[in-house]
């Protein structure tokens, strides 16, 4: 689950993106190391700066598709890929 950035979020390294609020236990995202409070910047090379862009980027995804994310965790940028 994701939500828009809000004042007070620990988003020192990101001015745009969505906060990951929950990672499904046992999911591929959890296995790839995605954590709650990571800030989602890109999904499959599409900039994600709103819930509308997130929905657009995830609309055609199916189980088994490769998903590539760029997330910010603190000051670090992390690229992650999973199915």
C-alpha positions as CSV (number, residue, x, y, z in Angstrom):
1,X,0.0,0.0,0.0
2,X,1.2,3.5,-0.7
3,X,0.2,7.1,0.1
4,X,1.2,10.6,-0.9
5,X,4.1,12.3,0.9
6,X,3.1,14.5,3.8
7,X,4.9,17.2,5.8
8,X,6.8,15.4,8.5
9,X,7.6,12.3,6.5
10,X,11.2,11.2,6.7
11,X,11.7,12.2,3.1
12,X,14.9,14.1,3.4
13,X,16.2,12.6,0.1
14,X,13.0,12.9,-1.9
15,X,10.7,15.7,-2.8
16,X,8.3,13.6,-4.8
17,X,7.1,10.0,-4.6
18,X,4.8,7.9,-2.6
19,X,5.4,6.5,0.9
20,X,5.2,2.7,1.0
21,X,2.9,2.1,4.1
22,X,2.6,-1.7,4.0
23,X,4.4,-4.6,2.4
24,X,2.5,-7.8,2.2
25,X,4.1,-10.6,4.3
26,X,5.5,-13.3,2.1
27,X,5.2,-11.1,-1.1
28,X,7.9,-10.8,-3.8
29,X,8.3,-7.2,-2.7
30,X,9.1,-8.3,0.8
31,X,11.5,-10.9,-0.5
32,X,13.2,-8.2,-2.6
33,X,13.8,-6.1,0.6
34,X,11.1,-3.4,0.1
35,X,10.2,-1.9,3.5
36,X,7.4,0.2,5.0
37,X,8.5,3.9,4.9
38,X,10.5,3.5,1.7
39,X,9.7,6.2,-0.8
40,X,8.7,5.0,-4.2
41,X,10.3,7.2,-6.9
42,X,10.0,5.0,-10.1
43,X,8.1,1.9,-11.1
44,X,9.3,0.3,-14.3
45,X,11.1,3.5,-15.3
46,X,7.9,5.6,-14.9
47,X,8.2,8.5,-12.4
48,X,5.7,8.1,-9.6
49,X,4.8,11.4,-8.0
50,X,1.1,10.9,-7.4
51,X,-1.4,8.1,-6.7
52,X,-2.8,8.6,-10.2
53,X,0.6,7.8,-11.7
54,X,1.0,4.8,-9.4
55,X,-2.3,3.4,-10.6
56,X,-1.4,4.0,-14.2
57,X,1.9,2.3,-13.8
58,X,0.4,-0.7,-12.0
59,X,-2.7,-1.1,-14.1
60,X,-1.4,-3.6,-16.6
61,X,0.8,-5.6,-14.2
62,X,0.1,-9.3,-13.9
63,X,1.5,-11.9,-11.5
64,X,4.8,-13.0,-12.8
65,X,5.7,-9.7,-14.5
66,X,9.1,-8.2,-13.7
67,X,8.7,-5.1,-11.6
68,X,11.6,-2.6,-11.3
69,X,11.5,0.0,-8.5
70,X,13.6,2.9,-7.5
71,X,13.0,3.7,-3.8
72,X,14.6,6.1,-1.4
73,X,15.5,4.9,2.1
74,X,16.9,7.7,4.1
75,X,19.6,9.3,1.8
76,X,20.1,6.1,-0.2
77,X,18.6,5.4,-3.6
78,X,17.9,1.7,-4.1
79,X,17.0,-0.2,-7.3
80,X,15.1,-3.4,-6.8
81,X,13.7,-5.9,-9.3
82,X,11.4,-8.8,-8.6
83,X,8.5,-10.9,-10.1
